[in-house]
Amino acid sequence: MVSGSKNIYKFSLFIPTKSTMRPITLFLFLPMLFFCRHLTEDSVPKQSEPMTERVDILALGDSYTKGESVPWEQNFPNQLADSLRTEGFDLAGLHVVAQTGWRTDNLQSALASQAPVLGDSTFSLVTLCIGVNNQYQNANFETYKKEFEELLQYAIARAGGRKNRVVVLSIPDWAFTTLGQSTGNPALISQKIDQYNAANRDISEAYKVQYVNVTEISRQGISEPDLVAFDGLHPSAKQYTGWVQLLLPVVRSELKY
């Protein structure tokens, strides 16, 4: 029988006593019991999924990837690896192919020479930052675009075809350094850097890889001198920390899938 509210269920049971058989009515608040049970279940904290992938990083580039004028462990690839390790990722290794002064063609040659080492290896994450020396040495701009695209294709292959695991970093603007200011025309340097970055960004977007703009941080080098290394030209460890702060949200989300 249902009495009153539709949320209260009423049952009549007969329980024998010494004198007579009297009906005793029991009210069962079933919806409330159901709610309490689920509240108890929901209050138990859920365990996060364990990060099972062993993360290995391949970093490709020039002096900005090598970390010219900063200790090796303070370049941006190592700082990125340390940050991921701190967050609980299982870091299997870091492989850096980068050298001061390299243009796109130099990086291509270096990768060709490392073919016996790298082979068809697949990495969890591949970064690419290249082009400042093409600009500095007044190399052919169309050649840069062609070679950059070829390097990006290589990076995608080393990421196992996972385009979301490839991160291109923009070229920093060395006009905002002591040496850049001494050239006599730092504005022209910035104009050229913008031209190169527009090209590498367009190519990156066409291939649907990740793109992180670190150029704006580098342009604080005059107002914040500690963002520039002691050589007056390259980023300091502090600037690389700023790069990693931009990289982490992108990298973190992609490595979890």
Contacts in CASP RR format, 6 or more apart in sequence:
PFRMAT RR
TARGET T0000
AUTHOR 0000-0000-0000
METHOD contacts of the structure
MODEL  1
MVSGSKNIYKFSLFIPTKSTMRPITLFLFLPMLFFCRHLTEDSVPKQSEP
MTERVDILALGDSYTKGESVPWEQNFPNQLADSLRTEGFDLAGLHVVAQT
GWRTDNLQSALASQAPVLGDSTFSLVTLCIGVNNQYQNANFETYKKEFEE
LLQYAIARAGGRKNRVVVLSIPDWAFTTLGQSTGNPALISQKIDQYNAAN
RDISEAYKVQYVNVTEISRQGISEPDLVAFDGLHPSAKQYTGWVQLLLPV
VRSELKY
1 10 0 8 1.000
1 11 0 8 1.000
1 12 0 8 1.000
2 8 0 8 1.000
2 9 0 8 1.000
2 10 0 8 1.000
3 10 0 8 1.000
7 29 0 8 1.000
7 31 0 8 1.000
8 27 0 8 1.000
8 28 0 8 1.000
8 29 0 8 1.000
9 27 0 8 1.000
9 28 0 8 1.000
9 30 0 8 1.000
10 25 0 8 1.000
10 26 0 8 1.000
10 27 0 8 1.000
11 25 0 8 1.000
11 26 0 8 1.000
11 28 0 8 1.000
12 23 0 8 1.000
12 24 0 8 1.000
12 25 0 8 1.000
13 23 0 8 1.000
13 24 0 8 1.000
13 25 0 8 1.000
13 26 0 8 1.000
14 21 0 8 1.000
14 22 0 8 1.000
14 23 0 8 1.000
14 24 0 8 1.000
15 21 0 8 1.000
15 22 0 8 1.000
15 24 0 8 1.000
51 88 0 8 1.000
51 89 0 8 1.000
51 90 0 8 1.000
51 255 0 8 1.000
51 256 0 8 1.000
52 90 0 8 1.000
53 89 0 8 1.000
53 90 0 8 1.000
53 124 0 8 1.000
53 255 0 8 1.000
54 90 0 8 1.000
54 91 0 8 1.000
54 92 0 8 1.000
54 124 0 8 1.000
55 84 0 8 1.000
55 89 0 8 1.000
55 90 0 8 1.000
55 91 0 8 1.000
55 92 0 8 1.000
55 93 0 8 1.000
55 124 0 8 1.000
55 125 0 8 1.000
55 255 0 8 1.000
56 91 0 8 1.000
56 92 0 8 1.000
56 93 0 8 1.000
56 94 0 8 1.000
56 95 0 8 1.000
56 123 0 8 1.000
56 124 0 8 1.000
56 125 0 8 1.000
57 77 0 8 1.000
57 80 0 8 1.000
57 81 0 8 1.000
57 91 0 8 1.000
57 93 0 8 1.000
57 94 0 8 1.000
57 95 0 8 1.000
57 123 0 8 1.000
57 124 0 8 1.000
57 125 0 8 1.000
57 126 0 8 1.000
57 127 0 8 1.000
58 95 0 8 1.000
58 96 0 8 1.000
58 97 0 8 1.000
58 118 0 8 1.000
58 121 0 8 1.000
58 123 0 8 1.000
58 125 0 8 1.000
58 126 0 8 1.000
58 127 0 8 1.000
58 155 0 8 1.000
58 158 0 8 1.000
59 65 0 8 1.000
59 76 0 8 1.000
59 77 0 8 1.000
59 94 0 8 1.000
59 95 0 8 1.000
59 96 0 8 1.000
59 97 0 8 1.000
59 98 0 8 1.000
59 126 0 8 1.000
59 127 0 8 1.000
60 97 0 8 1.000
60 98 0 8 1.000
60 107 0 8 1.000
60 111 0 8 1.000
60 126 0 8 1.000
60 127 0 8 1.000
60 128 0 8 1.000
60 129 0 8 1.000
60 130 0 8 1.000
60 151 0 8 1.000
60 154 0 8 1.000
60 155 0 8 1.000
61 97 0 8 1.000
61 98 0 8 1.000
61 102 0 8 1.000
61 107 0 8 1.000
61 128 0 8 1.000
61 129 0 8 1.000
61 130 0 8 1.000
62 98 0 8 1.000
62 99 0 8 1.000
62 100 0 8 1.000
62 101 0 8 1.000
62 102 0 8 1.000
62 103 0 8 1.000
62 107 0 8 1.000
62 129 0 8 1.000
62 130 0 8 1.000
62 131 0 8 1.000
62 132 0 8 1.000
62 133 0 8 1.000
63 98 0 8 1.000
63 99 0 8 1.000
63 100 0 8 1.000
63 101 0 8 1.000
63 102 0 8 1.000
63 132 0 8 1.000
63 234 0 8 1.000
64 76 0 8 1.000
64 98 0 8 1.000
64 129 0 8 1.000
64 132 0 8 1.000
64 169 0 8 1.000
64 171 0 8 1.000
64 172 0 8 1.000
64 234 0 8 1.000
64 235 0 8 1.000
65 75 0 8 1.000
65 76 0 8 1.000
65 77 0 8 1.000
65 96 0 8 1.000
65 98 0 8 1.000
65 127 0 8 1.000
65 129 0 8 1.000
66 75 0 8 1.000
66 96 0 8 1.000
66 98 0 8 1.000
66 99 0 8 1.000
66 100 0 8 1.000
67 74 0 8 1.000
67 75 0 8 1.000
67 76 0 8 1.000
67 98 0 8 1.000
67 234 0 8 1.000
67 235 0 8 1.000
67 240 0 8 1.000
68 100 0 8 1.000
68 229 0 8 1.000
68 231 0 8 1.000
68 233 0 8 1.000
68 234 0 8 1.000
69 229 0 8 1.000
69 230 0 8 1.000
69 231 0 8 1.000
69 232 0 8 1.000
69 233 0 8 1.000
69 234 0 8 1.000
70 229 0 8 1.000
70 234 0 8 1.000
70 235 0 8 1.000
70 236 0 8 1.000
70 237 0 8 1.000
70 240 0 8 1.000
71 237 0 8 1.000
72 78 0 8 1.000
73 82 0 8 1.000
74 237 0 8 1.000
74 240 0 8 1.000
75 96 0 8 1.000
75 240 0 8 1.000
76 240 0 8 1.000
76 243 0 8 1.000
76 244 0 8 1.000
76 247 0 8 1.000
77 94 0 8 1.000
77 96 0 8 1.000
77 127 0 8 1.000
78 94 0 8 1.000
79 237 0 8 1.000
79 240 0 8 1.000
79 241 0 8 1.000
79 243 0 8 1.000
79 244 0 8 1.000
80 127 0 8 1.000
80 244 0 8 1.000
80 247 0 8 1.000
80 248 0 8 1.000
80 251 0 8 1.000
81 91 0 8 1.000
81 93 0 8 1.000
81 94 0 8 1.000
83 244 0 8 1.000
83 248 0 8 1.000
84 91 0 8 1.000
84 248 0 8 1.000
84 251 0 8 1.000
84 252 0 8 1.000
84 255 0 8 1.000
85 91 0 8 1.000
87 252 0 8 1.000
89 255 0 8 1.000
92 124 0 8 1.000
95 118 0 8 1.000
95 123 0 8 1.000
97 107 0 8 1.000
97 110 0 8 1.000
97 111 0 8 1.000
97 114 0 8 1.000
98 107 0 8 1.000
99 106 0 8 1.000
99 110 0 8 1.000
101 133 0 8 1.000
102 110 0 8 1.000
102 130 0 8 1.000
102 133 0 8 1.000
103 130 0 8 1.000
103 131 0 8 1.000
103 133 0 8 1.000
103 134 0 8 1.000
103 137 0 8 1.000
103 139 0 8 1.000
103 144 0 8 1.000
103 147 0 8 1.000
104 130 0 8 1.000
104 131 0 8 1.000
104 134 0 8 1.000
104 143 0 8 1.000
104 144 0 8 1.000
104 147 0 8 1.000
104 148 0 8 1.000
104 151 0 8 1.000
105 143 0 8 1.000
105 147 0 8 1.000
106 133 0 8 1.000
107 130 0 8 1.000
107 151 0 8 1.000
108 147 0 8 1.000
108 150 0 8 1.000
108 151 0 8 1.000
108 154 0 8 1.000
111 118 0 8 1.000
111 151 0 8 1.000
111 154 0 8 1.000
118 158 0 8 1.000
121 158 0 8 1.000
122 158 0 8 1.000
122 159 0 8 1.000
122 160 0 8 1.000
123 158 0 8 1.000
123 159 0 8 1.000
123 160 0 8 1.000
123 165 0 8 1.000
124 159 0 8 1.000
124 165 0 8 1.000
124 255 0 8 1.000
125 159 0 8 1.000
125 165 0 8 1.000
125 166 0 8 1.000
125 167 0 8 1.000
125 251 0 8 1.000
125 254 0 8 1.000
125 255 0 8 1.000
126 155 0 8 1.000
126 156 0 8 1.000
126 158 0 8 1.000
126 159 0 8 1.000
126 165 0 8 1.000
126 166 0 8 1.000
126 167 0 8 1.000
127 166 0 8 1.000
127 167 0 8 1.000
127 168 0 8 1.000
127 169 0 8 1.000
127 247 0 8 1.000
128 151 0 8 1.000
128 152 0 8 1.000
128 155 0 8 1.000
128 166 0 8 1.000
128 167 0 8 1.000
128 168 0 8 1.000
128 169 0 8 1.000
129 168 0 8 1.000
129 169 0 8 1.000
129 170 0 8 1.000
129 171 0 8 1.000
129 214 0 8 1.000
130 148 0 8 1.000
130 151 0 8 1.000
130 171 0 8 1.000
131 144 0 8 1.000
131 148 0 8 1.000
131 171 0 8 1.000
131 196 0 8 1.000
131 200 0 8 1.000
132 171 0 8 1.000
132 172 0 8 1.000
132 174 0 8 1.000
132 193 0 8 1.000
132 196 0 8 1.000
133 139 0 8 1.000
134 141 0 8 1.000
134 143 0 8 1.000
134 144 0 8 1.000
134 196 0 8 1.000
135 171 0 8 1.000
135 189 0 8 1.000
135 192 0 8 1.000
135 193 0 8 1.000
135 196 0 8 1.000
136 174 0 8 1.000
141 195 0 8 1.000
141 196 0 8 1.000
141 199 0 8 1.000
144 196 0 8 1.000
144 199 0 8 1.000
145 199 0 8 1.000
145 203 0 8 1.000
148 199 0 8 1.000
148 200 0 8 1.000
148 203 0 8 1.000
149 203 0 8 1.000
152 166 0 8 1.000
152 168 0 8 1.000
152 203 0 8 1.000
152 204 0 8 1.000
152 207 0 8 1.000
152 209 0 8 1.000
153 207 0 8 1.000
155 166 0 8 1.000
155 209 0 8 1.000
156 162 0 8 1.000
156 163 0 8 1.000
156 166 0 8 1.000
156 207 0 8 1.000
156 209 0 8 1.000
159 165 0 8 1.000
159 166 0 8 1.000
163 207 0 8 1.000
163 208 0 8 1.000
163 209 0 8 1.000
164 208 0 8 1.000
164 209 0 8 1.000
164 210 0 8 1.000
164 254 0 8 1.000
164 257 0 8 1.000
165 254 0 8 1.000
165 255 0 8 1.000
166 207 0 8 1.000
166 209 0 8 1.000
166 210 0 8 1.000
167 209 0 8 1.000
167 210 0 8 1.000
167 211 0 8 1.000
167 212 0 8 1.000
167 247 0 8 1.000
167 250 0 8 1.000
167 251 0 8 1.000
168 200 0 8 1.000
168 201 0 8 1.000
168 204 0 8 1.000
168 209 0 8 1.000
168 210 0 8 1.000
168 211 0 8 1.000
168 212 0 8 1.000
169 212 0 8 1.000
169 214 0 8 1.000
169 243 0 8 1.000
169 247 0 8 1.000
170 197 0 8 1.000
170 200 0 8 1.000
170 201 0 8 1.000
170 211 0 8 1.000
170 212 0 8 1.000
170 213 0 8 1.000
170 214 0 8 1.000
170 215 0 8 1.000
171 193 0 8 1.000
171 196 0 8 1.000
171 197 0 8 1.000
171 200 0 8 1.000
171 215 0 8 1.000
172 193 0 8 1.000
172 214 0 8 1.000
172 215 0 8 1.000
172 217 0 8 1.000
172 218 0 8 1.000
172 235 0 8 1.000
173 189 0 8 1.000
173 190 0 8 1.000
173 193 0 8 1.000
173 215 0 8 1.000
173 218 0 8 1.000
173 219 0 8 1.000
174 180 0 8 1.000
174 189 0 8 1.000
174 193 0 8 1.000
174 218 0 8 1.000
174 233 0 8 1.000
175 181 0 8 1.000
175 183 0 8 1.000
175 186 0 8 1.000
175 187 0 8 1.000
175 189 0 8 1.000
175 190 0 8 1.000
175 193 0 8 1.000
175 219 0 8 1.000
176 186 0 8 1.000
176 190 0 8 1.000
176 218 0 8 1.000
176 219 0 8 1.000
176 220 0 8 1.000
176 221 0 8 1.000
176 222 0 8 1.000
177 221 0 8 1.000
177 222 0 8 1.000
177 228 0 8 1.000
177 232 0 8 1.000
177 233 0 8 1.000
177 234 0 8 1.000
178 228 0 8 1.000
178 232 0 8 1.000
178 233 0 8 1.000
179 232 0 8 1.000
179 233 0 8 1.000
180 186 0 8 1.000
180 189 0 8 1.000
180 233 0 8 1.000
181 222 0 8 1.000
183 189 0 8 1.000
190 219 0 8 1.000
193 215 0 8 1.000
197 213 0 8 1.000
197 215 0 8 1.000
201 211 0 8 1.000
204 210 0 8 1.000
204 211 0 8 1.000
205 211 0 8 1.000
210 250 0 8 1.000
210 254 0 8 1.000
212 243 0 8 1.000
212 246 0 8 1.000
212 247 0 8 1.000
212 250 0 8 1.000
213 246 0 8 1.000
214 242 0 8 1.000
214 243 0 8 1.000
214 246 0 8 1.000
217 227 0 8 1.000
217 239 0 8 1.000
217 242 0 8 1.000
217 243 0 8 1.000
217 246 0 8 1.000
218 227 0 8 1.000
218 235 0 8 1.000
218 239 0 8 1.000
220 227 0 8 1.000
221 227 0 8 1.000
221 228 0 8 1.000
221 239 0 8 1.000
226 236 0 8 1.000
226 238 0 8 1.000
227 235 0 8 1.000
227 236 0 8 1.000
227 238 0 8 1.000
227 239 0 8 1.000
228 234 0 8 1.000
228 235 0 8 1.000
228 236 0 8 1.000
228 239 0 8 1.000
229 235 0 8 1.000
229 236 0 8 1.000
229 237 0 8 1.000
230 236 0 8 1.000
235 243 0 8 1.000
END
